[in-house]
Amino acid sequence: MEKVFTGIFLALILIITSSTTYAAGIQIKVDGVSIATDVNPEIKKNRTMVPLRVISENLGAKVNWSDSEVTLTKNDMQVILKLNSNTVVKNGKKELIDVKPYIKNNRTFVPMRFIAETFGSNVNYKNATVTVDTKPFVIDGVKVKALQREYHMVMGGVVEQINGNGYNEAIYNIFVENKGSKVKAPANYTWQFHSVSAGDYYKNGQYDFLDQEGNTIKRFDIYSLAQSSDVTLQKYPEVLIHETTENQWYLFSDTASQAIYELIFNASMNGFLTVISNTVA
């Protein structure tokens, strides 16, 4: 009898150990890119639970917290989840999910498949790898392959590309949603920061949304005003964008610019950014 109990005990340990190893070894891939997370994904009731950051950063969803409720928004889709609740609200309609969102190790875990599919992505699971293929990003009926960003420094410049649909769509939406009133082109503007005078504008970056052949679908250039203590010059707009494909200038904001830089930083950290050339000395 003692041997029987010993055998059952050992079997239980093997099952628990196997389950723990399996959960800890889950790999998330979004658009073919392996996503590194500071907290491992988990399996709960046969559902893959991932840190909220995986959703917000790599699928292009905006996140807003209110008490124990989190709202995820992308385009015309809004999902409201509440911690430790099976009820979610999707575009105003209540639904039930299998596993409640929860907090562990100071991270909020949410159901990967439900969120991804809600935002139009396809999800597959094979050999402990969850593959998420996001919905293609389209501008004016043309599928976007990549966002190419170019920026210059005192000596040289950098060209890089972002290939994640979620990032590219989020950046494009920042340009469109924060585009202010139309304005005339500034009297003086240039790539070179070190050669501008007070009141001139210098280009912070050039953003080309490319099609499958590498042609520009849309391009936005961000310009900043060279600062001055002159009260007259201080009345000039601090940030402008030039939509070069339409040859039109618009008011923009530093807040919107910073939001774009943050998305690019996240894309770089998550493996979606590739440096094409770097001539900075």
C-alpha positions in Angstrom: 0.0 0.0 0.0 2.9 2.4 0.8 4.3 1.8 -2.6 1.0 2.6 -4.2 0.7 6.0 -2.4 4.4 6.7 -3.2 3.7 6.0 -6.9 0.6 8.3 -6.9 2.5 11.0 -5.1 5.4 10.9 -7.7 2.9 10.9 -10.5 1.3 14.1 -9.1 4.6 15.8 -8.8 5.4 14.9 -12.4 2.1 16.3 -13.6 2.5 19.5 -11.6 6.1 20.0 -12.7 5.2 19.3 -16.3 2.3 21.8 -16.2 4.5 24.5 -14.6 7.3 24.0 -17.2 4.8 24.1 -20.0 3.3 27.3 -18.8 6.6 29.0 -18.2 7.8 28.0 -21.7 5.1 29.8 -23.7 6.4 32.0 -26.5 4.4 34.8 -28.0 5.0 35.8 -31.7 3.3 38.8 -33.2 3.6 39.2 -37.0 6.5 36.8 -36.8 8.4 38.7 -34.1 9.1 37.0 -30.8 7.9 39.1 -28.0 10.0 39.2 -24.8 8.0 39.7 -21.6 9.3 40.5 -18.1 6.6 38.2 -16.7 6.0 34.8 -18.3 2.6 34.1 -19.9 0.5 31.6 -18.1 -2.1 28.9 -18.9 -5.4 29.2 -17.0 -8.3 26.9 -17.8 -6.7 26.1 -21.1 -6.5 29.8 -22.0 -3.2 31.7 -22.6 -3.0 34.7 -20.2 -0.5 37.4 -21.1 0.6 40.7 -19.5 -1.5 43.6 -20.7 1.6 45.3 -22.2 1.7 42.6 -24.9 -1.7 43.8 -26.1 -1.3 47.5 -25.7 2.1 47.8 -27.3 2.1 45.2 -30.1 -1.5 45.2 -31.3 -1.8 49.0 -31.3 -4.6 49.3 -28.7 -4.8 52.3 -26.4 -5.1 51.6 -22.7 -7.1 53.6 -20.1 -7.3 52.6 -16.4 -10.2 53.6 -14.1 -10.1 52.0 -10.6 -10.1 48.2 -11.3 -11.4 48.6 -14.9 -9.2 48.7 -18.0 -10.5 50.0 -21.4 -8.7 48.9 -24.6 -9.5 50.9 -27.7 -8.5 50.5 -31.3 -10.2 52.3 -34.2 -14.0 51.6 -33.8 -13.6 48.7 -31.3 -13.6 49.3 -27.5 -13.3 46.5 -24.9 -13.8 47.1 -21.1 -12.4 44.5 -18.7 -12.7 44.4 -15.0 -10.2 42.7 -12.7 -11.5 39.4 -11.3 -14.7 39.5 -13.4 -15.8 37.2 -16.2 -17.9 40.0 -17.7 -16.5 42.2 -20.5 -18.2 45.0 -22.4 -17.4 45.0 -26.1 -18.7 48.1 -27.9 -21.4 48.5 -25.3 -22.5 44.8 -25.3 -21.8 42.5 -22.4 -20.1 39.2 -23.0 -18.7 36.4 -20.8 -15.1 35.2 -21.0 -13.7 31.9 -19.6 -10.9 33.4 -17.4 -11.0 36.6 -15.3 -8.3 39.2 -15.7 -6.1 39.3 -12.7 -2.9 40.9 -11.2 0.2 38.9 -10.5 3.8 40.1 -9.9 2.4 43.7 -10.4 1.3 42.9 -13.9 -2.3 42.7 -15.2 -2.9 39.4 -17.1 -5.6 39.2 -19.8 -6.8 36.5 -22.1 -4.7 36.6 -25.3 -7.0 35.0 -27.8 -10.1 36.9 -26.8 -8.4 40.3 -27.0 -6.4 39.5 -30.2 -9.4 38.2 -32.1 -11.5 41.1 -30.9 -9.1 43.5 -32.6 -9.1 41.5 -35.8 -6.0 39.3 -35.4 -5.7 35.6 -36.1 -4.3 33.4 -33.3 -2.8 30.0 -33.5 -1.2 27.8 -30.9 1.5 25.1 -31.7 4.4 23.6 -29.8 4.0 26.1 -26.9 4.1 29.0 -29.3 1.2 31.4 -29.7 1.3 33.1 -33.1 -0.7 36.3 -33.6 -1.1 37.7 -37.1 -2.5 41.2 -36.9 -5.0 42.6 -39.3 -3.2 44.2 -42.3 -2.9 48.0 -42.1 -4.3 49.8 -45.2 -4.1 53.4 -46.3 -6.4 54.6 -49.1 -6.9 50.9 -50.2 -3.2 50.1 -50.2 -1.6 47.6 -47.8 1.2 49.1 -45.8 4.4 47.0 -45.6 6.5 49.2 -43.3 6.9 52.7 -41.9 10.3 54.2 -42.8 11.6 56.9 -40.5 14.6 59.1 -41.4 16.2 61.6 -39.0 19.4 63.6 -39.1 21.9 64.6 -36.5 24.9 67.0 -36.5 27.0 64.5 -38.4 25.1 61.9 -40.4 21.6 60.4 -40.3 19.7 57.3 -39.6 17.1 55.4 -41.7 15.0 52.7 -40.0 11.9 50.7 -40.7 9.1 49.5 -38.5 7.2 46.4 -39.7 4.5 45.8 -37.0 1.0 46.6 -38.3 -0.1 47.6 -34.8 2.7 50.2 -34.4 2.3 51.6 -37.9 -1.4 52.0 -37.6 -1.1 53.7 -34.2 1.5 56.1 -35.5 -0.5 56.9 -38.6 -3.6 57.6 -36.4 -1.6 60.1 -34.3 -0.7 62.0 -37.4 -4.3 62.1 -38.7 -6.0 62.7 -35.3 -3.7 65.4 -34.2 -3.4 67.2 -37.5 -4.5 70.8 -36.7 -5.5 73.7 -38.9 -3.9 74.2 -42.3 -1.1 76.8 -42.3 1.3 78.3 -44.8 4.7 76.8 -45.3 7.2 78.6 -43.0 9.6 81.1 -44.6 12.6 79.0 -43.7 12.9 75.3 -42.9 15.7 72.8 -43.2 17.0 69.3 -42.2 20.0 70.8 -40.4 19.3 71.8 -36.8 22.8 73.3 -36.3 22.3 75.7 -39.3 19.0 77.3 -38.3 18.4 80.7 -37.0 15.8 81.8 -34.4 12.3 81.6 -36.1 13.4 78.9 -38.6 12.0 75.4 -38.5 14.1 72.2 -38.6 13.0 68.7 -39.5 12.9 66.2 -36.6 12.0 63.3 -38.8 10.6 62.1 -42.1 7.9 59.3 -41.9 7.1 57.3 -45.1 4.4 54.7 -45.0 5.5 52.3 -47.7 3.6 49.8 -49.9 4.7 46.3 -50.7 7.1 47.5 -53.4 8.7 50.2 -51.1 6.8 53.1 -52.7 5.5 55.9 -50.5 1.7 55.9 -49.8 1.7 58.8 -47.3 4.5 60.9 -45.9 4.6 63.2 -42.9 7.5 65.4 -41.9 7.7 66.8 -38.4 9.3 70.3 -38.0 10.1 72.2 -34.8 10.7 75.9 -34.3 14.1 77.1 -33.4 13.6 78.7 -30.0 14.2 82.3 -29.2 13.8 84.8 -26.4 12.2 87.2 -28.9 8.6 87.6 -27.8 7.4 88.0 -31.4 8.9 84.6 -32.4 7.5 82.9 -29.4 4.0 83.4 -31.0 5.0 81.1 -33.8 3.7 77.5 -33.6 6.2 75.2 -31.9 5.6 72.2 -34.1 4.3 71.7 -37.6 3.8 68.7 -39.9 4.2 68.7 -43.7 2.1 66.1 -45.4 4.3 66.0 -48.4 2.1 63.7 -50.5 -0.5 66.5 -50.4 2.0 69.3 -50.1 0.1 70.8 -47.2 1.3 72.1 -43.8 -0.6 71.7 -40.6 -0.3 72.6 -36.9 0.9 69.8 -34.7 1.9 69.4 -31.1 4.9 68.3 -29.1 2.6 65.9 -27.1 1.7 64.1 -30.3 5.3 64.0 -31.4 6.3 62.5 -28.0 3.6 59.9 -28.4 5.1 58.9 -31.8 8.6 58.7 -30.3 7.3 56.5 -27.5 5.7 54.0 -30.0 9.0 53.9 -32.0 10.9 53.2 -28.8 8.5 50.4 -27.9 8.7 49.0 -31.4 12.5 48.9 -31.1 12.5 47.2 -27.7 10.0 44.5 -29.0 12.0 43.7 -32.1 9.9 45.4 -34.8 12.4 48.1 -35.8 15.3 47.5 -38.3 18.0 50.0 -38.9 18.5 50.3 -42.7 21.5 52.7 -42.6 23.3 54.8 -40.0 25.9 57.4 -41.1 26.1 59.2 -37.7 29.8 59.8 -37.0 
